[in-house]
């Protein structure tokens, strides 16, 4: 008997469904994205366009926002690949109504509306709250390392930066000497011319520098010479901050009394900041750092997120510190700010985090604010307890997490 197959005739002319609504099943993510964008106030996106009818027609900002939101949701970051999807991907063609903005248009829209796109987080969170999805009885905090758009090989120390800047200056002078000879190069034409716990202090100080840089959001220079100068300036700024933080710490220790009134047992170990900036900075992405992951070191960031038991992200921050240590309370503060912005005044009842977030002082502050903190003192890969981490809060936390209720609550963190 003859074999039977479903016909596959690519020469047959087909009539595609006349309605875009028939191209995708009802439960597809596209419909959710379109509904969500339709419910969001996009006034900030429309405000930048002329309303007098003059000029070339622009793509509808609502369509562009939905296009970017959907593309980012499925892990597509490249403007060029998003452009290709406008031709090849049925879901994206539905969002764009069969239009195909080019990659330059997509990239410029993202750059022009960067603040507005970031503000969508709060808008979407408000929609989740209206739908009853934001319950803060149990929340979890965790971090993950993300790659920067930069190579580890682009890291330079201060001496390398200075040497490269000098080499470029010499090359520029040689080129201009050849072009202009003895002249300065900007003279008028002849016919127009006339005749003429120190580590903590230092860590906090550097963190404040990073926070200030994030608030300023200075654009990264496009030219390499300008990036070199900016990288050199940042290293000099970090050395200045280190010197001032060290001086403040020395003055604090010189008083001989701690903040809680107790006296120091001995004078601090001598320390002198280096004469020139230490460490390295990346000349492609000066904001990024060489961060440690479970698979080695990568040039990138440490992204932090707070998530509810219903897996709704209610706060997200980006840091350049490899460890999660020290980010527990700042993430809770960010969570409370986001919740307040959407009209939720309830504080988290239970906070879950892994051993990397263990921080005595911050855990004490959060407990004092009424939040139960569940953090194991020992990492999952460690056999036994950390040396010196016995008794007191460590033993108490191990007992709590060993109970049926404690272990049941902490098990929710994994999801």
PyMOL commands that set and color helices and strands:
alter all, ss='L'
color gray80, all
select helices_A, chain A and resi 20-22+29-39+43-46+61-73+79-88+90-95+103-112+114-130+152-154+158-180+198-216+224-254+328-341+355-357+360-368+392-402+404-414
alter helices_A, ss='H'
color red, helices_A
select strands_A, chain A and resi 138-147+155-157+280-282+289-293+296-308+313-319+350-353+372-375
alter strands_A, ss='S'
color yellow, strands_A
deselect
rebuild
show_as cartoon
